[in-house]
Amino acid sequence: MPDAAFAPGGRILAIDDDRGLLDSFSLCLQDAGYRVATAPSLQEGLKLASVQPFHVCLLDRNIGYDSGLDALPKLRELAPAMRVIMVTAHSRVDDAVQAIADGAADYLVKPCSPEQLRIAVARQMDTLKLLERIERLEREVPALHEEPASRSPAMRKVLELARQVARTDANLLLLGESGTGKGLLAAAIHDWSARAAAPFATINCPSLSAELLESELFGHARGSFTGATQSTQGRVSNADGGTLFLDEVGDFPLPLQPKLLRFIQDREYERVGDPTTRRADVRIVSATNRDLEAMVRDGQFRLDLLYRLNVIAITLPPLRERREDIEELATGFLRRYARSYHLPAARLAPSALARMRAYPWPGNVRELQNVIERAVILSSGEVVGEEHLALGAPAAAGNGHGGDAVPAVAGAAMTLDMLERRHIEAILAGSATLDAAARTLGIDSSTLYRKRKAYGL
């Protein structure tokens, strides 16, 4: 269960020099399910905002000799995502306009009724939830994911274990080949957990340099590096109370691993360029298709970090070992893309289903999804046939890679995608690092990362 200080109702910071009013705010909002911290001075309020994450701040217009209006830019720098409601005894329109212009989200005139206070705070909480939901749809959670289900006994065992451990706060390590659905399962575990009302955030570990990954993970202070024109909170702060998914954690930079280990152990971290120690309550779910124990032996991954990440490991079976699910998955993808693209495709021909059942799916569910999307686009009628699948030559008996019986050479009877996939696979096998492979291929590491994901390498 999440710590009570990070209850789904939200965390409120109230800054006012009237202690009686602070007590009234606390009682009113705590009755509504919020956690409230109070500060009788601006200095104490800024200190709290610098070390604890809050959703909403109730800020007095005049706090002793200090101006709440003047403090708005500093609050925005300390907590960019926090919504500020300016509270004042004056109802002048120009004050309200100035407060909104300086970054306040709303304006309350005191004395205000408990109902007015609760409505104002609830409105800002709804706004934050909406913004988080939009970001989650656009960036974090795979689009249109559905409740995981399976006809495969092996996959059913995986889902049963995932549901069981979702009820705890234990860190999870999801293992399996690329494309098996580890990201979808991580999102489902979050949805099944007591943290479901809080954010789910994702970090794609190989897609950024160590410096940018640290900033993305922990945030940075304005001016901490070239181009840092404003402070950012980082995914750890954004996911506070919820779940942080570290995708491809085997590619997490070795120099940055001690900072991740410290955060997992102590829940403490610092933003880049800011010495202030902050705290966040986040559950860690990691995923990799690499052998982390072998990486530990090779000095590429810290053993103590592996222990912290791998409290419970769940291994997802590849699609070729759960063929019972192919028809249902393919039909679901077909309906999704036909609806999304407004195309007539409605069902799969028996020959197409037979071909998919015989194919070894080296790219797993992700490859199946890509194949069906392409087939829906290429099909001009209601029936998607075998000719629309573009799966290449059937695999030889017992061969684990589709079409490997055909030599991967220029002019061979294979698609460009198949040729590129095998070339990248061969370069990766002969390269010491991903950066070295990217240099050989003449592409940057982020492009190689995307191609690896697309081809299931």
FENVENWO-V353667 format. One line per field, one symbol per residue. ss: DSSP state (2 for helix, 1 for strand, 0 for the rest). psi: psi as a letter, one per 30 degrees, with the letter a starting at -180 (. if undefined). burial: I if it has 9 or more other ideal C-beta (glycine too) atoms within 8 Angstrom, else O. A space follows every 50 residues. Layout:
# FENVENWO-V353667
ss->???
psi->???
burial->???
This chain:
# FENVENWO-V353667
ss->00022200001111100022222222222220001111100222222222 20000111110110011222222222220000111111000022222222 20000111100002222222222222222222222222220000000000 00222222222222220000011110000002222222222200000001 11112220022222222201000000000001022222000011111022 20022222222222220110010000011000111111000222222000 00222222200111100022202222222222222222222000001102 22222222000002222222222222220000110222000000000000 00000000000000022222222222222000022222222000222222 2222200
psi->klkffhkfflkkkkjkfjeeeeeeeeeeeefgglkkklkfleeeeeeeff fkklekkjkkejjbglkeeffeeeeeeeiefkkkjkklfkgkeeeeeeee egflflkkkkklleeeeeeeeeeeeeeeeeeeeeeeeeeekkkhklkkll fkeeeeeeeeeeeeffflgkkkjklllkgfgeeeeeeeeefflfgefllj kkkjefflleeeeeeeeflllkgflkfiflkleleeeegkfbkkjjkhff gkkeffeeeeeeeeefgklklkgjfkklkkjkkkklklgljeeeeeeggf kkeeeeeeehekkkkkklefghfffeeeeeeeeeeeeeeeghlfkflkke eeeeeeffkfifgbeeeeeeeeeeeeefkfafkjlefffhfaklklkgkf kkgffkkilkflilleeeeeeeeeeeeefgkeleeeeeeefglleeeeee eeeefh.
burial->OIOOOIIOOIIIIIIIIOOOIIIIIIOIIIOIOIIIIIIOIIOIIIIIIO IIIIIIIIIIIIIOOIOIIOIIIOIIIIIIOIIIIIIIOOOOOOIIOIII OIIIIIIIIOOIOOOIIIOIIIIIIOIIOOOIOOIIIOOIIOOOOOOIOI OIOIIIOIIOIIIOIIOOOOIIIIIIIIIIIIIIIIIIIIOIIOIOOIII IIIIIIOIOIOOIIIIIIIIIIOIIOOIOOIIIIIIIIIIIIIIIIIIII IIIOOIIOIIIIIIOOIOIIIIIIOOOIIIIIIIIIIIIIOIOOIIOOOO IIOOIIOIIIOIOIOIIIIOOIIOIIIIIIIIIIOIIIOOOOIOIOIIIO OIIIIIIOIIIIIIIIIIIIIIIIIIIOIOOOIIIIOIIIIIIIIOOOIO OIIIOIOIOOOIOIOOOIIIIIIIIIIIOOIOOIOIIIOOIOOOIOIIII IIIIIII
